[in-house]
Amino acid sequence: MSGNIYQFSADLNGGEPQSLEAYRGKVLLVVNTASACGFTPQYEGLQKLQNEFGERGFSVLAFPCNQFGNQESGDDEAIRGFCDLRFNIDFPLFSKIDVNGNNAHPLFEWLKAEKGGWLGDNIKWNFTKFLVDREGRVVERFAPTTKPESIAGAIEKLLA
């Protein structure tokens, strides 16, 4: 695959279509998220990154997914309520998608093709992170165990 992230669109939480062209020129951290995962507290770290770098042209893009341990079983409204109540996020939250398999969202098919993981291309768990530069190219893939704060240096470098 080739191209850049701007060729894709996805539905925002609540169902409104959103072209990723809207994020052209920004550094992005694309994350598959879940509300009932051991890594769910990373929402706090993701919001800290948004707070720290948002005004400089950075955004987290969160894509809830229920493919790992049934840890995101709620609908859009429940997911939004959880994120607002527990973490008060203000970065874009999209509708729930699949990241692997026959129904995987085309964005995640592209992300995986651009940066495979240690054990092949499939995403292994919630909170896998893809760092995208201002030209819309994937520059790095981070494992679910990578804490958001440890990515700050890589974001800083791309914003410089």
Sequence and secondary structure as in RCSB ss.txt:
>XXXX:A:sequence
MSGNIYQFSADLNGGEPQSLEAYRGKVLLVVNTASACGFTPQYEGLQKLQNEFGERGFSVLAFPCNQFGNQESGD
DEAIRGFCDLRFNIDFPLFSKIDVNGNNAHPLFEWLKAEKGGWLGDNIKWNFTKFLVDREGRVVERFAPTTKPES
IAGAIEKLLA
>XXXX:A:secstr
  S GGG EEEBTTS EEEGGGGTTSEEEEEEE SSSTTTTHHHHHHHHHHHHGGGTEEEEEEEB  STT   S 
HHHHHHHHHHHH   S BB  BB SSTTB HHHHHHHHHS BTTBSS  STT EEEE TTS EEEEE TTS GGG
GHHHHHHHH 
